[in-house]
Amino acid sequence: MEERERSPPGTISQIEWMTGHWKCKAFGGSTEEIWSPPAAASMLSVFRLIVENEIVFYEIGHIRELENSLVFELKHFGPDLKGWEAKDQVQTFKFIIAEENRMYL
């Protein structure tokens, strides 16, 4: 990996503020996201989108420490829990920077 592609150093403690149960209106419906407290150098998340009282999709993911930085990995599932990504594939987002109450990927 070239130097410009590397993520900066990061630790789970920088994003502990994300812990909690979050709800808002977005994507044409209601969203709900739950972030676990940090444990074993990771934070677990679950997400769902509801539009017109119907589940559109779910996500399960985590942010974990990897190679002295952070990475956000997730999978999407339909309302029937059938996965969108192939069984051995995940969506991966590199860490860019964490600020007081924001994380950029």
N, C-alpha and C positions, 0 to 999 in steps of 0.2 A: 504494500500500500504506500502510495506516495505521501510525503509529509503534508501536503495541502489537503489530503483526503482524511487525515487523522482527526479524530475528535479531541477536544481539549480534555485535560484531567477533570474528573468529576466523581462524586460519591453520592450515595443515596441520601446521606444526611442533608445535602443541599436542597433536596426536594421533599423533605418530610412534611412540609406545609401542605402538600397535596392530599394528605390523609383525610378521608371524610366521605360524606355522602352528598353529592352535588346534583342539583336539578335545574333545568332551564328550558326555555322555549327556543328551539332551533331546528333547522332542516325541515320546516313545515310541520313540526309536531312538538312533542315533549321528549326531552332527553333525561336520562338518569345515569350517573356514573358513580361508582364506589371504588375508592382507593384504600387498600389496607395499610396499616402502619408498616414501616420498614422492618424486615426480618431477613436474615441470611443474605444481606447485600442486595435485596430486591423489594419491590412494591408491586402487589397484584392489583389489577383493575378489572372491573366488569362494567359494561355499558349496554344500554338499550335505547332504541328509538321507537316511539309510539306515535302513529299518525291516525287520526280518526278512530281512536280506540282499538287499533290493530298494531301488533308488533311488526316493525319493518325489518329490523335486524338486531343482532347482539354482537358484541365484541368481548373477547377475553384477552387480556394482555398483561404485560409486566414491563417495568423498567428495572434493569439490573446493571450492576457494575460488571464491566467487561474490559479487559486490557487497560486498566487504570482510567477508564472513562465510564460513560453511561450509554445504554442503548434501550430503545423502546421497541418491543416486539409484540405483535398482536395477530389474532385470527378473527375473521368475521364468520357469523353464522346466520342463516335465515331463521324465520320464526319457527321452523320445524327442527332446528338445531343441526341442519345439514351444513357442513362447512363450505365456504366460498373458495378458499385457497386449497391447493392440493394437500394431502395428508402431511407431507414432510416440508411444507412451505409456510413461511410466516412473512408478514409485512414487517420490514425493519426500517427504523428511523434513527439516524445518527444524532448524537447530542451535539448541540452547537454552543449553548451557554445557559446557565441558570442565573436568574436575578432574584431579587427579594421575594416576589410572588409570581414569577413567570419562568417557564422553561421553554427553550426553543430547540426544535429538532429539525 
